[in-house]
């Protein structure tokens, strides 16, 4: 393949490939009679490795050092897989932490910044306050939640978090055991979730709980929280909430 074809295939610029050639990171195996670069399948494999390491944040000097070793392509793939999984786990944990803090901010959490870090993680939830006020600030549920949570201590929030995590674990267990989302088991977990909201925050009617379930699949931020726990869980919980609401009549 010529340099233009490789650039189009890999989604990089011709200038980038020329630069890789100049610094010895990726030099094409062949040249035409006119001196134009020609890339072999092995060159494309090496380019794939270069681009993966670049995506993982390695500078070109470190990429060159990594590829200069004796590791075979399979070893590079294993290393990259480990690095990507580590990144995914960190990103997933960050998304989950942000979502928990969004919910805490929506409930008017009165903790100090130090307490928030300890209970909910390292991301400041204040950035979502305006959105929460705009969406729910005029509702009775929001007012009731603000009133209830105003007196909660850090220990209260630790208990709330533990209870929510336990309910989430029950949803995961039900889904992984093959229980349908509209089964009695899944609906019982959904009812426990609804009762938890009513106990700690605001009176959550079955209809309101069904609407929350819809939000879990319509708002990608909430979807990410459940998907971080188990792939497909957001839709599972949404269906369970709506089925439980129908069961409540």
C-alpha positions in Angstrom: 0.0 0.0 0.0 1.2 3.5 -0.7 1.3 6.2 2.0 -2.0 7.8 1.0 -3.8 4.5 1.3 -2.2 3.7 4.6 -3.1 7.1 6.0 -6.8 6.7 4.9 -6.9 3.2 6.4 -5.4 4.2 9.7 -7.1 7.5 10.1 -3.9 9.5 10.3 -2.3 12.1 8.1 0.3 11.5 5.4 2.4 14.0 7.3 2.2 11.8 10.4 3.5 8.8 8.5 6.3 10.8 7.0 7.3 11.9 10.5 7.2 8.3 11.8 9.5 7.4 8.9 11.9 10.3 9.6 12.3 9.3 13.3 12.7 5.6 12.5 9.5 4.6 14.3 7.8 3.2 11.2 9.8 3.0 8.0 8.1 1.3 5.1 9.6 -1.9 3.9 9.8 -0.9 0.3 10.0 1.8 -2.2 8.8 2.1 -5.8 11.2 2.7 -8.6 10.3 6.4 -8.3 11.1 6.4 -4.6 7.5 6.4 -3.2 6.9 4.6 0.1 5.3 1.1 0.0 3.9 -0.5 3.2 3.8 -4.2 3.7 1.3 -6.1 6.0 4.0 -6.2 8.7 4.4 -2.4 8.5 0.6 -2.1 9.0 0.9 -4.3 12.0 3.6 -2.1 13.5 1.5 1.0 12.7 -1.4 -0.5 14.6 0.9 -1.1 17.6 2.2 2.5 17.4 -1.3 4.0 17.3 -2.5 1.9 20.2 0.3 2.9 22.4 -0.2 6.6 21.4 -3.9 6.3 22.3 -2.8 5.0 25.7 -0.8 8.1 26.2 2.7 7.0 25.5 5.1 9.6 24.0 6.8 8.6 20.7 10.1 8.0 22.4 8.6 5.4 24.8 6.6 3.8 21.9 9.9 3.4 20.0 11.5 1.8 23.0 8.6 -0.6 23.6 8.6 -1.7 19.9 12.4 -2.0 19.9 12.3 -4.9 22.3 12.0 -8.6 21.4 8.3 -8.9 22.4 6.2 -10.5 19.7 2.9 -8.9 18.5 0.9 -11.2 20.8 2.8 -9.8 23.8 2.2 -6.3 22.7 -1.5 -7.0 22.4 -1.6 -8.5 25.9 0.2 -5.5 27.3 -2.2 -3.1 25.5 -5.2 -5.1 26.6 -4.0 -4.8 30.3 -3.5 -1.1 29.9 -6.9 -0.6 28.2 -8.7 -2.6 30.9 -7.0 -0.6 33.6 -8.1 2.6 31.9 -11.6 1.3 31.5 -11.8 0.4 35.1 -10.6 3.8 36.2 -13.0 5.6 33.9 -15.9 3.4 35.0 -15.1 4.1 38.6 -15.0 7.8 37.9 -18.3 7.8 36.1 -19.9 5.8 38.9 -18.5 8.3 41.5 -19.8 11.3 39.5 -23.3 9.8 39.2 -23.4 9.1 42.9 -22.4 12.6 43.7 -25.0 13.9 41.2 -27.7 12.1 43.1 -26.3 13.3 46.4 -26.3 16.9 45.2 -29.9 16.4 44.0 -30.8 15.4 47.5 -29.3 18.5 49.0 -26.4 16.7 50.7 -25.1 18.9 53.6 -21.7 17.3 54.0 -18.4 19.2 54.1 -16.1 18.9 51.1 -13.9 16.5 53.2 -16.9 14.3 54.0 -18.0 14.3 50.3 -14.6 13.1 49.3 -14.7 10.3 51.9 -18.2 9.1 51.1 -18.6 9.7 47.4 -15.1 10.0 45.9 -12.9 12.6 44.4 -15.2 14.6 42.0 -17.0 17.8 43.1 -20.7 17.4 42.5 -21.3 21.1 42.7 -21.1 21.4 38.9 -24.5 19.6 38.6 -26.3 21.8 41.1 -27.8 24.2 38.5 -29.1 21.3 36.4 -30.7 19.7 39.4 -32.4 22.9 40.5 -33.7 23.5 36.9 -35.1 20.0 36.5 -36.6 19.3 39.9 -36.3 22.5 42.0 -40.1 23.2 41.9 -41.3 19.7 42.7 -42.7 18.6 46.0 -40.3 15.6 46.0 -37.3 17.9 45.7 -38.6 20.0 48.6 -39.3 16.9 50.8 -35.8 15.5 50.0 -34.1 18.8 50.9 -36.0 18.9 54.2 -35.2 15.3 55.1 -31.5 15.3 54.1 -30.8 18.6 55.9 -30.3 16.7 59.1 -28.4 13.7 57.8 -24.9 13.1 59.1 -22.0 11.5 57.4 -22.9 8.2 59.0 -26.4 8.5 57.5 -24.9 9.0 54.1 -22.6 6.0 54.5 -25.6 3.9 55.4 -27.6 5.2 52.4 -24.7 4.4 50.1 -24.3 0.9 51.5 -28.0 0.3 51.1 -28.0 1.5 47.5 -25.0 -0.7 46.7 -26.7 -3.7 48.3 -29.8 -3.1 46.1 -27.6 -2.8 43.0 -25.8 -6.0 43.8 -29.2 -7.8 44.1 -30.2 -6.5 40.7 -26.9 -7.8 39.2 -27.4 -11.2 40.9 -30.9 -11.5 39.6 -29.9 -10.6 36.0 -26.9 -12.9 36.0 -28.9 -15.8 37.4 -31.2 -15.6 34.4 -34.2 -14.0 36.2 -36.3 -12.0 33.7 -36.5 -8.3 34.3 -40.3 -8.6 34.9 -40.0 -11.6 37.2 -41.1 -11.6 40.8 -37.5 -11.6 41.9 -36.5 -8.6 39.9 -39.7 -6.7 40.8 -39.0 -7.4 44.5 -35.6 -5.8 44.2 -37.2 -2.8 42.3 -39.7 -2.5 45.1 -36.9 -2.5 47.7 -35.3 0.3 45.7 -38.5 2.3 45.6 -39.0 1.9 49.4 -35.4 3.0 50.0 -36.0 6.2 48.1 -39.2 6.8 50.0 -37.5 6.1 53.3 -34.5 8.3 52.8 -35.5 11.0 50.4 -39.1 11.5 49.2 -42.3 9.6 48.8 -41.6 7.7 45.6 -44.9 6.5 44.0 -44.8 3.4 41.7 -45.5 5.8 38.8 -42.6 8.0 39.8 -40.4 5.0 40.2 -41.3 3.8 36.7 -40.3 7.2 35.3 -37.0 7.0 37.1 -36.5 3.7 35.4 -37.0 5.3 32.0 -34.5 7.9 32.9 -31.9 5.2 33.5 -31.9 4.3 29.8 -32.7 7.8 28.4 -30.0 9.7 30.2 -26.5 8.3 29.3 -25.0 9.5 32.5 -27.4 7.4 34.6 -27.1 4.6 32.1 -23.3 4.6 32.6 -23.8 4.1 36.4 -25.7 0.8 35.9 -23.6 -0.3 32.9 -20.5 0.0 35.1 -22.0 -2.5 37.5 -22.9 -5.0 34.7 -23.5 -4.7 30.9 -27.2 -4.5 30.2 -28.1 -3.6 33.8 -29.6 -0.2 33.0 -32.3 -1.7 30.7 -32.9 -4.5 33.2 -33.5 -2.1 36.1 -35.6 0.1 33.9 -37.9 -2.8 32.9 -38.0 -4.1 36.5 -39.1 -0.7 37.8 -41.9 -0.4 35.2 -43.0 -4.0 35.8 -43.1 -3.4 39.5 -45.2 -0.2 39.0 -47.7 -2.2 36.9 -47.8 -4.9 39.6 -48.6 -2.2 42.3 -51.6 -1.2 40.2 
